[in-house]
Structure formats: C-alpha cells, structure tokens
Amino acid sequence: MIRSTALICFLTALLSSCQIEQCDDPMPFLEYKDFIQAGDSATMVLIFRDCDGDFGLPEEDDVPTAPFDYNLFADYYFFKDSVWTLFEPADSLLAPFYYRVPEIENRSVSKTLEGEIHIQMYPYYIPFFGDTIRYEVYIRDRALNESNRIFTPTIIVR
C-alpha cells in the first residue's frame, strides 16, 4: 500500500511538471534584481517577462525624441527632508533615465519572452539632490501595455 501511494505521488509530480506553463497576461512583468555602482556609473539589473512576445523596439536611424521612442522608464527620486521627492525635469523629453531596449529575436516555440535587462547608467545620479536616491522602474511593450512598477531599494551615492 505504501509503495503504490509513493508511486502515485511520484507519477502525479512527474505529470504535473511536464505541463506547459500558461502565460496569457498581455501586460509585461518586471522584477528588480541588482544595482551595481562603479564610480559615477552604475548597472541596474532587472528581470522581465512578456507573454505575448512584443517587448523591445526595432532599431532606428534617428535618435529617440519622444516618450513613445523609449520602452524602459526609471523615474528618479531623492530623499530630502525625510520625504522621497520625484525629480521632474522641465522638459519630459530631457528625462535622463529613459531607455530604449532593442527588439529581442524569439527563437522559441512559445511567444513568451523572459530575460535580464542590464541598464548602463552614466551618471546614475543627479548632483545637488543629496546622496540618497531610488528609482521607480517600469517597461512598456510595443502595444503600449505597461508593466508593474517597481522601486529599487534605497541607494546611497558613493
């Protein structure tokens, strides 16, 4: 009796592990992984998933000039007078922490794209706003679906 119960549990676990993971959410998903400082530059590492496979922007000859020409946004917050304050440039087109992640070629049977994004940031902070910062980060796919918003942990500028 114990052997048959163990065999049934093993077969149930084996069969359930063979199921293809369903991913139907059209919204991309983002997760914070790391922030590595090196002098005035830094690398932010994020994990992403896009179920419908339309993340990334095709290469263009022109320099991006509008918010729709970017697909990764890192809003900059600085800690002042015991309050987190969003840095808001006078011209949103000059926002220093908007990025263009290139289109990713999917060589899988599944449409789902998953991976890490490494953002090279130079400089990664804005002088004159103190030494304690954080970012609120989100991505947008080609259908303009916006991901969840995540905050980095507190970063002390070195």
Disulfide bonds with the S-S distance in Angstrom:
Cys23-Cys51 1.56
